[in-house]
Amino acid sequence: MTTTNTEAEDFTVAIIGGGLCGIALALALTKRSVPYRLYEARSSFTEIGAGINIGPNTLKAFEAIDPFLGDAIYVMCSRNPAPKENVWMQIRYGAKTAKHADYELITELMAPPTGNMAAHRNDLLSLLASRLPQGVASFDKKLVTIDQTDSNVTLDFEDGTSATASVAIACDGIHSSARRAILGLDDPASVPHFVHDGAYRAMIPVRDMQALLGEENGRMSQVLLGPNGYIIMYAVAGGGNMNVGLWFRTPEQWTSKEWVKPHQRSEMLKDFGQWGEVAHKIMDMIPDPSFWATHCHQKQPDHPFVGRVCLTGDSAHSMPPHQGAGAGQAMEDAYVLAEVLSKLDSTENSPSSVRCAFEAFEVIRQTRSQEVLQSSVQAMQFWSDFHDYKKTDEQVAAFTQAAEERFVPLWKHDLIADGRAVQEEYQRRIDGARCSC
């Protein structure tokens, strides 16, 4: 087997996965002069999915990772038209009720200074990848196994090569090979599970949406609430297309190995048959949708690391997109982990030093990421129950207040304080380890 590692005595980080999380971590390590190599299973950098929301906390994370990214992302993203730039989502009725008309405005959720900043995933990935130093990535490196010793970790790839590093960070997403490798295939926490909802997805030209909803509303980010689901839409691709998702809850089990079912128009029309006229006109513009089943890691290991391998981003805490929070949590992981890995080097590479670093990362990140995960799971019920249960003016007012409050801890978190705290926690633990020797 061919080995592609640097010398074992040099402190190096192996990054498994070249998606948004992996490249963000690489950029954070670059800014902190931490040696690393990135291993991507595909032949190039690419992301699966369409649009991505960048909320206030996510933009702060990008700025903390690399100050250049804040301004660059701000420029590339689509935003709501003036004077609605700070609106995250307009919340509207997706079907008429006894007191309210179809498509009537319920409230506007504000998220200054970003509002709803949105980009195509591959556009954002290309921006991040353009900031990588030359020669730090290896492609066609599909992980097969992970072997560890007291001093290093070895990654074995499907092409017969291997790579050795001081630590390995799994950034390989919801289908994480690294998670399965370190937890074992028999561990129920090693695989994601279906959460009984999914979406019919489509891209609709903004001009077509404006013809339906009007010039301003046709490019506004908005959520329509109706029976047993919600419809979300926001502009991407420089404002040229609306990314549309029709989300629906289902009690059925998901038995297919594939998470995406093509040609689901008849199912979409059945699931959203009780919705209002606007929803039906939107569906008229979606001739052949696929249905994307939602999965996430609801079962978690006792710790996000095993030995010298640590899970981050979707490989650690994949979550439903019902709050647009998953990418932000991956970026927060990348920043905090880079801050603590910057404390390690060839003289601080003992098993106890690595464990102290990963434990500090867990202390700072685990509670927050799991709270956001659970809140994201619960958000589907929060949105989809509104139409059936929020009837009185008092109930609608309470819902509006709850909608505003649920995003406060997500968007207003002090990530820079986390960066300081993780280094302090590491130092406290490493000092304690030395004293106990």
C-alpha positions in Angstrom: 0.0 0.0 0.0 1.3 3.4 -1.0 1.7 5.9 1.8 1.0 9.6 1.2 1.7 11.1 4.6 4.2 13.6 5.9 6.8 12.6 8.4 5.2 11.1 11.5 7.1 13.2 14.0 5.7 16.4 12.4 2.4 17.5 13.9 -0.2 17.4 11.1 -3.9 17.3 10.7 -5.7 15.1 8.2 -9.0 16.6 7.1 -11.5 14.0 5.8 -13.8 15.6 3.4 -13.7 18.6 1.1 -17.1 20.0 1.4 -17.9 23.3 3.1 -17.0 22.1 6.6 -13.7 20.6 5.5 -12.5 23.6 3.4 -13.6 26.0 6.2 -11.5 24.0 8.7 -8.6 24.0 6.2 -8.8 27.8 5.9 -9.0 28.3 9.6 -5.9 26.1 10.1 -4.1 28.0 7.3 -4.7 31.3 9.1 -3.3 29.7 12.3 -0.3 28.1 10.7 -1.4 24.6 11.6 -0.1 22.0 9.1 -2.8 19.9 7.4 -3.8 17.9 4.4 -7.3 17.6 3.0 -8.6 14.3 1.5 -11.7 14.4 -0.7 -13.5 11.3 -2.0 -14.6 12.9 -5.2 -12.4 14.0 -8.1 -13.1 17.7 -7.4 -14.7 19.9 -4.8 -18.4 19.7 -5.1 -21.5 20.1 -2.9 -24.8 18.3 -3.1 -27.9 20.5 -2.7 -29.1 23.8 -4.0 -29.4 26.9 -1.8 -27.8 27.6 1.6 -28.9 30.3 4.1 -26.3 32.3 5.9 -27.6 33.8 9.1 -25.9 36.3 11.5 -24.1 33.6 13.4 -22.9 31.9 10.2 -21.5 35.1 8.8 -19.7 35.8 12.0 -18.2 32.3 11.8 -16.9 32.9 8.3 -15.4 36.2 9.4 -13.7 34.5 12.3 -12.3 31.7 10.1 -10.9 34.1 7.5 -11.7 37.9 7.6 -11.7 38.0 3.8 -14.6 35.6 3.7 -17.0 38.0 5.5 -16.9 40.7 2.8 -16.7 38.2 -0.1 -19.7 36.2 1.0 -21.7 39.4 1.6 -21.0 40.4 -2.0 -21.8 37.1 -3.6 -25.1 36.3 -1.7 -28.6 37.1 -2.9 -30.6 39.2 -0.4 -34.1 40.5 -0.1 -34.9 43.7 -2.1 -34.7 47.1 -0.4 -35.9 48.1 2.2 -36.4 44.4 3.3 -32.7 43.5 3.5 -32.8 42.6 7.2 -35.8 40.3 6.8 -34.9 36.6 7.3 -38.3 35.3 6.3 -41.8 36.6 5.7 -44.2 34.1 7.3 -47.5 33.8 5.5 -50.7 31.7 5.4 -50.4 28.8 2.9 -54.2 28.2 2.9 -57.1 30.3 3.9 -58.7 30.0 7.3 -62.0 31.3 8.7 -60.4 34.6 9.6 -57.4 34.9 7.2 -56.9 34.9 3.5 -54.6 32.6 1.6 -51.0 34.1 1.4 -51.9 36.7 4.1 -48.8 38.0 5.9 -48.4 36.7 9.5 -45.1 38.4 10.5 -41.6 39.2 9.3 -38.7 37.6 11.1 -35.8 40.0 11.3 -32.2 38.9 11.3 -29.9 42.0 11.1 -27.3 42.5 9.7 -27.7 39.6 7.2 -31.4 39.2 6.8 -31.7 36.2 4.4 -28.3 35.9 2.7 -28.4 33.0 0.4 -26.1 31.4 -2.1 -25.9 28.3 -4.3 -23.8 25.7 -2.4 -21.4 25.1 -5.2 -20.8 28.9 -5.6 -20.0 29.2 -1.9 -17.8 26.1 -2.1 -15.9 27.6 -5.0 -15.3 30.8 -3.1 -13.9 28.9 -0.1 -11.8 26.6 -2.3 -10.2 29.6 -4.1 -8.7 30.7 -0.8 -6.9 27.3 -0.2 -3.1 27.2 -0.7 -1.9 25.3 -3.7 -1.3 21.5 -3.2 -3.0 21.0 0.1 -5.8 18.7 -1.2 -5.8 15.1 -2.5 -8.7 13.9 -4.5 -10.3 10.5 -5.2 -9.5 9.5 -1.6 -12.5 7.5 -0.5 -11.9 6.5 3.1 -12.1 2.7 3.9 -10.6 2.2 7.4 -8.9 4.2 10.1 -6.1 2.7 12.3 -4.7 4.5 15.3 -1.6 4.2 17.6 -0.6 6.2 20.6 1.3 8.6 18.3 -0.7 8.9 15.0 -3.7 7.9 12.9 -3.6 6.2 9.5 -6.3 6.6 6.9 -6.6 3.8 4.3 -8.3 4.7 1.0 -10.1 2.7 -1.6 -7.4 3.4 -4.2 -4.9 1.4 -2.1 -3.0 4.4 -0.7 -2.8 5.5 2.9 -2.0 8.7 4.8 -0.7 9.2 8.3 -1.2 12.3 10.5 -1.2 13.3 14.1 -4.9 13.7 14.3 -7.8 13.3 11.8 -10.9 15.5 11.7 -14.0 14.0 10.0 -15.7 16.6 7.8 -17.3 14.1 5.5 -20.9 14.9 6.0 -24.1 13.0 6.9 -22.9 9.9 5.1 -19.6 10.0 7.1 -17.3 7.0 6.4 -15.2 8.2 9.3 -18.1 8.1 11.7 -18.8 4.5 10.7 -15.2 3.6 10.9 -14.6 4.8 14.5 -18.0 3.8 15.9 -18.5 0.5 14.1 -21.3 -0.5 11.8 -23.2 -2.2 14.6 -23.5 1.1 16.5 -26.9 2.7 15.9 -25.2 6.1 16.2 -23.0 5.4 13.2 -25.8 6.0 10.6 -28.4 8.8 10.2 -32.1 8.0 10.6 -35.3 9.2 8.8 -37.2 11.8 10.7 -40.5 11.4 8.9 -40.5 14.5 6.7 -39.1 15.6 3.4 -39.3 18.1 0.6 -40.3 18.4 -3.0 -37.6 20.6 -4.3 -37.4 22.9 -7.3 -35.7 26.0 -8.8 -38.1 28.5 -10.3 -37.0 31.6 -12.2 -37.6 34.8 -10.2 -39.4 36.3 -13.2 -42.0 33.5 -13.1 -42.5 33.9 -9.3 -42.8 37.7 -9.8 -45.5 37.1 -12.4 -47.4 35.2 -9.8 -46.7 37.2 -6.6 -45.7 40.6 -7.7 -42.3 42.3 -8.2 -41.3 42.5 -4.6 -42.9 39.4 -3.2 -41.7 37.3 -6.1 -38.1 37.5 -4.9 -38.7 37.8 -1.1 -37.6 35.0 1.2 -40.8 33.6 2.7 -42.4 30.6 4.4 -46.0 29.6 3.8 -47.6 27.6 6.6 -50.4 25.1 5.7 -51.8 21.7 6.5 -49.1 19.4 7.8 -46.2 21.2 6.2 -44.6 24.4 5.0 -43.3 25.9 1.8 -40.1 27.9 1.8 -38.6 30.0 -1.0 -35.6 32.3 -1.3 -33.5 33.8 -4.1 -30.2 32.3 -5.1 -27.9 32.4 -8.2 -27.5 36.2 -8.0 -31.2 36.6 -7.5 -32.1 34.9 -10.8 -33.8 31.8 -9.4 -36.0 31.0 -6.4 -35.0 27.9 -4.4 -38.3 26.3 -3.4 -38.9 23.5 -1.0 -42.4 22.0 -0.2 -41.9 20.3 3.1 -44.4 17.7 4.3 -44.6 15.4 7.3 -45.3 11.7 6.8 -45.9 8.9 9.4 -44.5 6.3 7.0 -41.2 4.6 7.3 -38.4 5.1 4.7 -37.4 1.8 3.3 -35.4 2.8 0.2 -31.7 2.9 0.3 -31.9 6.1 -1.8 -32.9 9.3 -0.1 -34.2 11.0 -3.2 -37.2 9.8 -5.2 -37.6 11.3 -8.7 -40.9 11.9 -10.6 -43.1 12.6 -7.6 -45.5 15.2 -9.0 -48.6 13.1 -8.3 -47.5 12.6 -4.7 -46.8 16.3 -4.3 -50.3 17.2 -5.5 -51.8 14.8 -3.1 -49.8 15.9 -0.1 -50.5 19.6 -0.8 -54.0 19.2 -2.1 -55.6 21.0 0.8 -53.4 24.1 0.4 -54.4 27.4 -1.1 -54.4 28.9 -4.5 -50.9 30.3 -4.3 -49.4 27.0 -3.3 -51.2 25.3 -6.3 -49.9 27.9 -8.7 -46.4 27.3 -7.4 -46.8 23.6 -8.0 -48.0 24.4 -11.5 -44.4 25.6 -12.1 -42.9 22.4 -10.8 -43.6 19.8 -13.5 -41.4 17.0 -12.3 -40.2 17.3 -8.7 -38.1 14.9 -6.7 -38.8 14.1 -3.1 -35.9 14.4 -0.7 -36.3 12.4 2.5 -34.9 14.1 5.6 -32.4 12.1 7.7 -30.2 13.2 10.6 -28.1 11.8 13.4 -30.6 11.6 16.2 -28.5 9.0 18.1 -25.1 10.3 19.3 -22.0 8.6 20.6 -20.9 9.4 24.1 -18.2 11.7 22.8 -17.6 13.3 19.4 -14.1 11.8 19.2 -12.4 8.4 19.5 -8.6 8.6 20.2 -7.1 10.9 17.6 -10.2 11.2 15.4 -12.8 13.9 15.9 -16.2 14.4 14.2 -17.3 17.8 13.1 -20.1 19.4 11.1 -22.7 17.0 9.6 -20.5 14.0 10.4 -21.0 14.9 14.1 -24.5 16.4 14.2 -26.4 16.4 10.9 -29.7 18.2 11.3 -32.8 18.9 9.4 -32.8 22.3 7.5 -36.0 23.7 9.1 -34.1 26.6 10.7 -31.3 26.9 8.1 -28.8 26.1 10.9 -26.7 23.1 9.8 -24.0 24.9 7.8 -23.7 27.5 10.5 -23.0 24.8 13.1 -20.3 23.3 10.8 -18.6 26.7 10.5 -18.7 27.2 14.2 -17.1 23.8 14.7 -14.4 24.7 12.2 -13.5 27.9 14.0 -13.5 26.5 17.5 -11.6 23.3 16.6 -9.0 25.4 14.7 -8.5 27.5 17.8 -7.7 24.5 20.0 -5.7 22.6 17.4 -3.4 25.7 17.2 -2.3 24.8 20.7 -0.9 21.4 19.5 2.5 20.9 17.8 5.3 18.3 17.7 6.0 18.9 21.4 2.3 18.8 22.4 1.2 15.7 20.5 1.0 13.1 23.3 -2.2 11.1 23.7 -3.1 13.1 26.8 -2.5 16.4 24.9 -4.8 15.3 22.0 -7.4 14.1 24.4 -7.3 17.4 26.3 -7.8 19.3 23.0 -10.7 17.2 21.9 -12.3 17.2 25.3 -12.1 21.0 25.4 -13.7 21.1 22.0 -16.5 18.9 23.2 -17.1 21.0 26.3 -17.5 24.2 24.3 -19.4 22.8 21.3 -21.3 19.7 22.2 -24.1 21.3 24.2 -24.7 24.1 21.7 -24.6 21.9 18.6 -27.0 19.3 20.2 -29.4 22.1 21.3 -29.5 23.5 17.7 -29.9 19.9 16.3 -32.9 19.2 18.6 -34.4 22.7 17.9 -34.1 22.0 14.2 -35.9 18.7 14.5 -38.7 20.3 16.5 -39.0 23.2 14.0 -40.8 21.0 11.5 -43.6 20.5 14.0 -43.5 24.1 14.9 -44.0 25.3 11.3 -46.4 22.5 10.2 -48.7 22.6 13.2 -49.5 26.3 12.8 -52.3 26.0 10.3 -54.3 23.4 12.3 -53.9 24.8 15.8 -53.2 28.6 15.7 -56.7 29.9 15.2 -57.3 32.8 17.6 -55.6 36.2 17.5 -54.0 35.3 20.8 -52.6 32.1 19.5 -51.2 33.8 16.4 -49.6 36.4 18.5 -48.1 33.7 20.7 -46.8 31.9 17.7 -45.2 35.0 16.3 -43.4 35.7 19.6 -42.2 32.0 19.8 -41.0 32.2 16.2 -38.9 35.3 17.1 -37.6 33.8 20.3 -36.5 30.5 18.9 -33.9 32.2 16.7 -32.3 34.4 19.4 -29.9 31.8 20.8 -29.1 30.6 17.3 -28.2 33.9 15.8 -26.8 35.9 18.8 -24.3 33.3 20.1 -20.9 34.7 21.0 -18.6 32.6 18.9 -15.4 34.6 19.6 -16.0 33.9 23.3 -16.1 30.2 22.5 -12.7 30.5 20.8 -11.2 32.0 23.9 -13.0 29.5 26.1 -11.8 26.4 24.2 -8.1 27.5 24.6 -8.6 28.2 28.3 -10.4 24.8 28.8 -7.5 23.1 26.9 -4.9 24.8 29.1 -6.8 23.9 32.3 -7.0 20.3 31.3 -3.4 20.0 30.1 -2.2 21.6 33.3 -4.2 19.1 35.3 -2.8 16.2 33.2 0.7 17.4 33.9 0.1 17.7 37.6 -1.3 14.2 37.8 1.8 12.7 36.1 
